[in-house]
């Protein structure tokens, strides 16, 4: 038992010595040190599905050697990101600029959203830093359907289709702006209980052909106010 105990003590001393050597090596050899004074997580709170979020992650080099940003790895294609400076001298700072398009998986009833961005560095203590973006995604304004299609093989009739808009907020939903991309289509909206119904039809003077038009709506909800485009596909023979 004494021999086993003595061997354990020696093993612990050996590992302690190895750790000490590593620490001495790091202190003797100057190295960069990345630091995020505002943290590595951005909580956007609550936002509308489809919004584009913009944020920055400030970081500093608190080491004694130039910090090098070797690359970025994204968890999804919904990111656009840039770095102000990829070589940061000791005592200097830089920023990661992120633009992120909110997209939820409707089939999963996804509300809480979290995505990440990986920063690869030459900092021996932090060779890979994970930046997080999280929050709750809500449909402040929802509309259905997302697109419309019209097909006529004879004279254009008075056929119309409807877009239904609703909100899950306590605010009154009002359409403040309604525009069509051309006079090929006509649009009007009415309030029906707590929803808004927008009726879309084809102008009887629309020429024959295949067209892609848009209805643009701006609502009274949100800051900035939520606006969106609904594509309208026309095939007139």
C-alpha positions in Angstrom: 0.0 0.0 0.0 2.8 2.4 0.9 4.5 1.7 -2.5 1.3 2.4 -4.4 0.7 5.5 -2.4 4.2 6.7 -3.0 3.8 6.0 -6.8 0.6 8.0 -6.8 2.4 11.0 -5.2 5.2 10.8 -7.7 2.7 10.7 -10.6 0.9 13.8 -9.3 4.2 15.6 -8.8 5.1 14.7 -12.4 1.9 16.1 -13.9 2.2 19.2 -11.7 5.7 19.8 -13.1 4.5 19.4 -16.7 1.7 22.0 -16.1 4.2 24.3 -14.5 6.5 23.9 -17.5 3.7 24.8 -20.0 2.7 27.9 -18.0 6.3 29.0 -17.8 6.6 28.4 -21.6 3.5 30.5 -22.3 4.8 33.3 -20.1 8.3 33.3 -21.6 7.1 33.1 -25.2 5.0 36.2 -26.1 1.6 35.2 -27.5 -1.6 36.9 -28.6 -4.6 36.9 -26.3 -8.1 37.5 -27.8 -10.7 39.2 -25.4 -14.3 40.2 -26.0 -15.2 43.0 -23.6 -18.9 42.9 -24.5 -19.1 39.1 -24.5 -19.5 36.5 -27.2 -23.3 36.3 -27.2 -25.8 38.7 -28.8 -29.4 38.3 -27.6 -31.7 40.1 -30.1 -34.7 39.6 -27.8 -37.8 39.2 -29.9 -37.9 39.8 -33.7 -40.1 39.2 -36.7 -39.6 36.1 -38.8 -37.8 37.2 -42.0 -36.1 40.2 -40.4 -32.4 40.9 -41.0 -30.4 41.6 -37.9 -27.2 43.5 -37.8 -24.7 43.4 -34.9 -21.0 43.6 -34.1 -18.7 41.7 -31.8 -15.9 43.9 -30.5 -12.6 42.1 -29.6 -9.2 43.1 -28.3 -5.7 41.8 -28.4 -4.5 41.8 -24.8 -1.4 39.7 -25.5 2.1 40.6 -26.4 2.1 39.4 -30.0 0.1 40.2 -33.1 -3.3 38.4 -33.1 -4.3 36.8 -36.4 -7.8 35.9 -37.4 -7.4 32.9 -39.7 -11.0 32.4 -40.7 -14.7 32.3 -40.0 -17.0 29.2 -39.9 -20.8 29.7 -40.1 -23.4 27.4 -38.8 -25.8 28.3 -41.7 -25.9 30.2 -45.0 -28.1 32.9 -43.4 -24.9 34.8 -42.3 -23.0 37.6 -44.0 -19.9 38.5 -41.9 -16.8 40.7 -42.3 -13.9 41.5 -40.0 -12.5 45.1 -39.8 -8.9 44.0 -39.4 -7.5 40.4 -39.4 -4.2 41.3 -38.0 -4.5 43.1 -34.6 -1.4 44.4 -32.9 -1.1 44.2 -29.0 -3.4 46.7 -27.4 -5.4 47.2 -30.5 -9.0 46.1 -31.3 -11.2 45.0 -34.2 -14.8 44.0 -34.9 -16.7 41.1 -36.4 -19.7 42.6 -38.3 -22.6 40.2 -38.7 -25.8 40.4 -40.8 -28.2 37.6 -40.1 -31.4 36.7 -41.9 -34.0 35.2 -39.5 -35.5 32.1 -41.0 -37.5 29.6 -38.9 -38.6 26.1 -39.6 -42.4 26.3 -39.7 -42.8 22.6 -39.7 -40.9 22.4 -36.3 -42.9 25.3 -34.8 -39.5 26.9 -34.1 -39.7 29.9 -31.8 -36.4 30.1 -29.9 -33.6 30.6 -32.4 -29.8 30.2 -31.8 -27.1 30.2 -34.4 -23.3 30.5 -34.1 -20.2 31.8 -35.8 -16.8 30.3 -35.2 -13.7 32.5 -35.2 -10.3 30.8 -35.8 -7.3 32.6 -34.3 -3.6 32.1 -33.5 -4.2 32.6 -29.8 -2.9 29.4 -28.2 -5.4 29.6 -25.4 -8.4 30.4 -27.7 -7.7 28.9 -31.1 -11.5 28.7 -31.8 -14.0 31.2 -30.4 -17.7 30.6 -30.8 -19.9 33.7 -31.2 -23.6 33.2 -30.5 -26.8 34.9 -31.7 -30.0 34.0 -30.0 -33.5 35.2 -29.3 -37.2 34.6 -29.9 -38.7 34.7 -33.4 -42.4 35.6 -33.7 -44.8 36.3 -36.4 -45.9 39.8 -35.4 -47.6 39.8 -38.8 -48.3 36.7 -40.8 -49.9 36.3 -44.2 -51.1 33.5 -46.4 -50.7 32.5 -49.1 -47.1 33.6 -49.7 -47.6 33.8 -53.5 -50.5 33.9 -56.0 -50.9 32.4 -59.5 -53.4 33.3 -62.2 -53.9 31.4 -65.5 -56.2 32.5 -68.3 -56.6 30.7 -71.6 -59.4 33.0 -72.9 -60.7 36.4 -71.9 -59.7 37.7 -68.5 -62.6 37.4 -66.2 -63.3 39.1 -62.8 -61.6 36.2 -61.0 -59.7 37.3 -57.9 -57.6 35.7 -55.1 -57.2 36.8 -51.5 -54.3 37.3 -49.1 -55.2 37.0 -45.4 -53.1 39.0 -42.8 -53.2 38.7 -39.1 -51.1 39.7 -36.0 -50.3 38.0 -32.7 -49.7 41.4 -31.0 -52.2 43.6 -29.1 -51.7 46.4 -31.7 -54.3 47.2 -34.3 -53.3 45.9 -37.7 -53.6 48.5 -40.4 -52.3 48.5 -44.0 -50.5 51.8 -44.3 -49.3 51.4 -47.9 -50.4 49.1 -50.7 -48.7 49.1 -54.1 -48.6 46.9 -57.2 -45.5 46.6 -59.3 -47.5 47.5 -62.4 -51.0 48.1 -63.6 -51.3 44.5 -64.8 -52.7 43.6 -61.4 -55.2 45.4 -59.1 -55.2 45.3 -55.3 -57.5 46.4 -52.5 -57.8 45.6 -48.7 -60.6 45.4 -46.2 -60.7 44.8 -42.5 -62.6 41.6 -41.5 -62.9 41.2 -37.7 -59.3 41.1 -36.4 -57.8 40.2 -39.8 -57.2 42.1 -43.1 -58.2 40.6 -46.4 -56.4 41.9 -49.5 -58.1 41.0 -52.8 -55.9 40.7 -55.9 -57.2 40.5 -59.4 -55.8 40.9 -63.0 -56.4 44.0 -64.9 -58.7 43.2 -67.9 -56.3 45.2 -70.1 -53.4 43.0 -69.2 -51.6 41.9 -72.4 -51.0 38.3 -73.2 -47.8 36.7 -71.9 -46.1 35.3 -68.8 -45.5 37.9 -66.1 -44.2 38.1 -62.6 -45.6 41.0 -60.6 -45.6 41.9 -56.9 -48.0 43.3 -54.3 -46.1 45.4 -51.6 -47.8 45.9 -48.3 -46.5 48.0 -45.3 -48.3 47.5 -42.0 -48.7 49.5 -38.8 -46.9 46.9 -36.7 -43.2 46.9 -35.7 -40.3 49.3 -35.5 -39.3 49.6 -38.3 -42.8 48.9 -39.7 -43.1 45.4 -41.2 -43.5 45.4 -44.9 -43.3 42.5 -47.4 -43.8 41.6 -51.0 -46.1 38.9 -52.4 -45.2 37.6 -55.8 -48.1 37.2 -58.3 -47.5 34.9 -61.3 -49.5 35.6 -64.5 -50.0 33.4 -67.5 -52.3 35.0 -70.1 -52.9 33.2 -73.4 
